[in-house]
Amino acid sequence: MNPIWMVKTRMQLEKKARGEKKMNALQCARYVYKTEGVRGFYRGLTASYAGISETMICFLIYETLKIHLAKSQFASPNGGTEKGASDFLSLMMAAAVSKGCASCVAYPHEVIRTRLREEGSKYKYFFQTGRLIAVEEGYAAFYRGLIPQLIRQIPNTAIVLSSYELIVYLLRDAN
């Protein structure tokens, strides 16, 4: 999927880079291929690999919170046998908290990845890019754009994980 994300990022940054007429996705892909070859589509791939840590952190926190929620359900009056709307809202909150924490910890990889995808930039490699950002702009630069990212990701993750839990519950109950 990296080539698709690369084209998306380039399209978002193209006005800054060239100031020319806007390109559609196919024109942008052709331009990347013509100017950088196949390798151009994989700029920022190492930073994408670093993004796996965000998912790992998110699931670690989520599963831990889920265990604590399950323990508190067994202490409830119905003994935790029936799930209600509040249980799924609790799972949504657990997902939201876990994604928020994971995003805050792992967000710098997003900034590094975007910088690596800039056309004609001085950024060449993952750690070199991280060092340049820290030296030239300070550590706060690693968190530019975090709030919009959280606004987009937290509700998405809460809905996805609680929907998954609901489906698992319904399938388990059907058997």
C-alpha positions in Angstrom: 0.0 0.0 0.0 3.0 2.3 0.4 2.8 3.5 -3.3 -0.8 4.6 -2.8 0.1 6.5 0.4 3.1 8.0 -1.3 1.0 9.4 -4.1 -1.6 10.7 -1.6 1.1 12.5 0.4 2.7 13.9 -2.7 -0.6 15.2 -3.9 -1.1 16.9 -0.5 2.4 18.5 -0.7 2.7 19.2 -4.5 1.7 22.9 -4.3 4.5 23.5 -1.8 7.0 21.6 -3.9 6.4 22.9 -7.4 3.6 25.5 -7.3 2.4 24.1 -10.6 -1.0 23.0 -11.8 -2.5 20.3 -9.6 -2.1 16.7 -10.8 -4.6 13.8 -10.4 -3.5 10.6 -8.8 -2.5 8.9 -12.1 -0.5 11.9 -13.2 1.2 12.1 -9.8 2.1 8.4 -10.0 3.5 8.8 -13.5 5.5 11.8 -12.3 7.0 9.9 -9.3 7.9 7.0 -11.6 9.5 9.3 -14.2 11.5 11.3 -11.8 12.4 8.7 -9.1 11.7 5.3 -10.6 10.0 2.5 -8.7 12.0 3.2 -5.6 10.3 6.6 -5.4 7.0 4.9 -4.5 8.7 3.3 -1.4 10.0 6.5 0.2 9.0 6.5 3.9 8.6 2.7 4.0 10.9 2.4 7.0 8.8 4.9 8.9 5.7 2.9 8.0 7.3 -0.1 9.6 7.9 2.0 12.7 4.2 2.6 12.7 3.6 -1.0 13.6 4.6 0.0 17.1 1.5 2.2 17.4 -0.7 -0.8 16.7 1.2 -3.0 19.1 0.9 -0.3 21.9 -2.8 0.2 21.1 -3.7 -3.5 21.4 -1.5 -3.9 24.5 -3.4 -1.1 26.3 -6.8 -2.2 24.9 -6.4 -5.8 26.0 -5.2 -4.7 29.5 -8.2 -2.4 29.9 -10.5 -5.1 28.6 -9.2 -7.5 31.3 -9.9 -4.9 34.0 -13.4 -4.3 32.6 -14.1 -8.0 32.6 -13.0 -8.3 36.2 -15.3 -5.4 37.2 -18.2 -7.1 35.3 -17.9 -10.2 37.4 -18.4 -8.0 40.5 -21.6 -6.6 39.0 -25.1 -7.7 40.3 -25.8 -10.0 37.3 -22.4 -11.7 37.6 -21.2 -10.5 34.2 -23.3 -13.0 32.3 -25.3 -10.5 30.3 -23.8 -7.7 28.2 -25.6 -4.4 28.0 -25.1 -1.1 26.2 -22.8 0.2 29.0 -20.4 -2.8 28.4 -20.0 -1.8 24.8 -19.6 1.8 25.7 -16.9 0.8 28.1 -15.2 -1.1 25.3 -15.4 2.0 23.1 -13.9 4.1 25.8 -11.1 1.5 26.3 -10.4 1.6 22.6 -10.4 5.4 22.5 -8.0 5.6 25.5 -5.7 2.9 24.0 -5.6 4.6 20.6 -5.0 8.0 22.1 -2.1 6.8 24.2 -0.6 4.8 21.4 -0.9 7.7 18.9 0.8 10.1 21.4 3.7 7.7 21.9 4.2 6.7 18.2 3.2 9.9 16.4 6.8 11.0 15.5 7.0 8.2 12.9 4.1 9.9 11.0 6.0 13.2 10.8 9.2 11.4 9.7 7.3 9.4 7.1 5.7 12.6 5.6 9.1 14.3 5.5 10.6 11.4 3.7 7.9 11.5 1.1 8.4 15.2 0.3 9.6 15.8 -3.3 13.2 17.0 -3.6 13.7 17.1 0.2 16.9 16.9 2.2 15.4 13.9 4.1 16.9 10.6 2.9 16.7 8.0 5.7 14.6 7.4 8.8 17.1 8.2 11.5 18.8 11.0 9.5 15.3 12.6 9.1 14.6 12.3 12.8 18.0 13.9 13.7 17.4 16.7 11.3 14.0 17.5 12.6 15.2 17.4 16.2 18.2 19.6 15.5 16.6 22.1 13.1 13.1 22.4 14.6 13.2 20.9 18.1 11.3 18.0 19.5 8.0 19.7 19.4 8.1 19.4 15.6 7.5 15.6 16.0 4.0 16.4 17.3 2.8 18.8 14.6 -0.6 17.6 13.4 -1.2 15.3 16.3 -4.6 16.8 17.3 -6.2 16.3 13.9 -4.7 12.8 13.8 -6.3 12.1 17.2 -9.6 13.6 16.1 -9.6 11.3 13.1 -8.2 8.1 14.7 -9.8 7.9 18.1 -13.4 7.6 17.0 -12.4 5.3 14.1 -10.6 2.9 16.5 -13.4 3.0 19.1 -16.0 2.1 16.5 -13.9 -0.6 14.9 -12.8 -2.4 18.1 -16.3 -2.2 19.7 -17.9 -3.4 16.5 -15.5 -6.3 16.5 -16.3 -7.1 20.1 -20.0 -7.0 19.4 -19.7 -9.4 16.4 -17.6 -11.8 18.5 -20.2 -11.6 21.3 -23.1 -12.2 18.9 -21.4 -15.1 17.2 -20.5 -16.7 20.5 -24.0 -16.2 21.7 -25.4 -17.8 18.5 -23.5 -21.0 19.1 
